[in-house]
Structures are given as structure tokens and as C-alpha cells.
Amino acid sequence: MTKKVMIEGMSCEHCVKHTKTALENIKGVIDVDVSLEGSYATVEGDYIEDDVIKEAIEEAGYDVSHISHV
């Protein structure tokens, strides 16, 4: 399963690292790539509910505008 998560509120590399760590800590996640320029993250792994991804990002201090399956 691969999901593309559009994220609002990231402004620097610290934000990218913080978001990546939050997503990597979700059970079942295998790989995470976060783009500051594109304001998105690509999450690969076992099936993970969108709400779980959204909650992890919001707890890290950012907002999710959209999640799509790629």
C-alpha cells in the first residue's frame, strides 16, 4: 500500500524530519518520503487507515489536506 499525504504547515527541514519520524512510528509503515517543496509525504507499508496517518501528522503539529492512494 502506498499513500500520498498532502501536508500543510511545513516550512523547513526540521518540519520534514519531525513529520517523517511521526509517520515512521506508525505500526506497519515500511518507508516514508517527505517533500518540503511539494508539501507531501509518501507512505509505504501495510494497510493503514487514513485516520491513523492524519492523527500522527496532526500530533506532530501539521495539517492534512488530502490523502490519496497511489
C-alpha positions in Angstrom: 0.0 0.0 0.0 1.3 3.5 -0.9 -0.4 6.7 0.1 0.3 10.3 -0.8 -0.5 12.7 2.0 -0.8 16.4 1.3 0.5 18.3 4.4 0.1 21.9 5.4 2.3 23.9 7.7 5.8 22.5 7.0 8.3 25.3 6.4 11.8 23.9 7.0 13.9 20.7 7.1 13.1 20.4 10.8 9.4 20.1 9.9 10.3 17.4 7.4 12.3 15.4 9.9 9.5 15.8 12.6 6.8 14.6 10.1 8.9 11.7 8.9 9.6 10.5 12.4 5.9 10.7 13.3 4.9 8.7 10.2 7.7 6.1 10.7 6.4 5.4 14.2 3.1 4.1 12.9 2.8 0.3 13.1 3.0 -1.2 9.6 4.9 1.7 7.9 7.9 0.4 5.9 9.1 3.6 4.2 8.4 7.3 4.3 9.5 10.1 2.0 8.6 13.7 2.8 8.9 16.6 0.3 9.1 20.1 1.7 8.8 21.7 -1.8 5.8 19.6 -2.7 4.2 19.7 0.8 3.5 16.0 0.8 4.6 12.7 2.2 4.6 9.3 0.5 3.9 6.5 3.0 4.5 2.8 2.1 3.6 -0.2 4.1 0.8 -2.5 5.3 -2.7 -1.2 5.0 -3.0 1.8 7.4 -6.3 3.7 8.0 -6.2 7.3 6.7 -7.3 8.5 10.2 -4.2 7.0 11.8 -1.9 8.8 9.3 -3.9 12.1 9.8 -3.7 11.8 13.6 0.1 11.2 13.6 0.7 14.3 11.4 -1.7 16.4 13.5 0.0 15.3 16.7 3.3 16.4 15.1 1.8 19.9 14.6 0.8 19.9 11.0 -2.5 19.6 9.0 -3.5 17.1 6.4 -5.4 18.5 3.4 -5.8 15.3 1.4 -4.8 11.6 1.4 -4.8 9.6 -1.8 -3.9 6.0 -2.7 -1.1 5.7 -5.3 
